[in-house]
Amino acid sequence: MKEVLETVYSPCYGSIKEVFVNDEAYVYEWEPLFLIETEDKKVVEVCVGVSGTITHVDMTPGQEVTPESVLTVLKDDLLITGSD
């Protein structure tokens, strides 16, 4: 079976406010992974549209991020889910 790794990048400039996942955690589609506080004090929730296992977490609370910052890498479980 093919292994698919999804890299999760920061969607904005700011700092990590909260980390909801850890290494080897299983996450579901659209489950919150991180909260980022932007430079103008707005809070952005980071989620992805795939489910799978976190391979490693690269961020800690208080760490500065940019749109090029890798937050985590997720091993996609390749399960099709959803509802009507």
C-alpha positions in Angstrom: 0.0 0.0 0.0 1.2 3.5 -0.9 2.2 5.7 2.0 1.1 9.4 1.7 2.6 12.0 3.9 0.9 15.4 4.2 2.9 18.3 5.4 0.9 20.9 7.4 2.2 24.5 7.0 1.2 27.6 9.0 -1.6 29.5 7.2 -0.3 32.8 8.6 2.3 34.9 10.5 2.0 34.7 14.2 2.9 32.5 17.2 1.7 29.1 18.4 -0.9 29.6 21.1 -1.8 25.9 21.6 -0.8 22.5 20.3 -3.6 19.9 20.4 -1.6 16.9 19.0 1.6 15.0 19.8 3.8 12.5 18.0 2.0 9.3 16.9 -1.5 10.7 17.7 -4.4 9.7 15.4 -6.4 12.7 14.1 -9.7 12.9 12.2 -10.5 15.1 9.3 -11.0 18.8 10.3 -9.9 18.1 13.9 -8.1 21.1 15.4 -4.3 20.6 15.4 -3.0 24.0 16.5 -4.2 27.5 17.5 -2.1 30.4 16.1 -2.3 34.0 17.4 -1.7 36.4 14.6 0.2 39.6 14.8 -3.1 41.5 15.1 -4.2 39.3 18.0 -6.7 37.1 16.0 -6.8 33.4 16.7 -6.6 31.0 13.8 -7.5 27.3 14.1 -5.3 25.0 12.0 -7.1 21.8 10.7 -6.6 19.6 7.6 -9.1 17.6 5.5 -7.4 14.3 6.0 -7.2 11.7 8.8 -4.2 9.7 9.9 -1.3 9.5 12.3 1.0 12.4 13.2 4.6 11.5 12.4 6.1 14.4 14.3 5.2 17.8 15.7 7.6 20.6 14.9 6.1 23.4 17.0 5.7 24.4 20.7 3.6 27.1 22.3 5.1 30.6 21.9 7.1 29.7 18.8 6.9 32.2 16.0 5.6 30.9 12.6 5.3 32.1 9.0 3.4 30.7 6.1 6.6 28.7 5.2 6.7 27.1 8.7 6.1 23.3 8.9 3.8 22.6 11.8 3.6 18.9 11.5 3.6 15.9 9.1 0.6 13.6 9.0 0.6 10.0 7.5 -2.7 9.8 5.6 -4.7 6.7 6.4 -6.3 7.0 2.9 -9.8 6.3 4.3 -12.7 7.9 2.5 -15.1 9.5 5.0 -17.8 12.1 4.9 -21.5 12.5 4.9 -24.3 14.0 2.8 
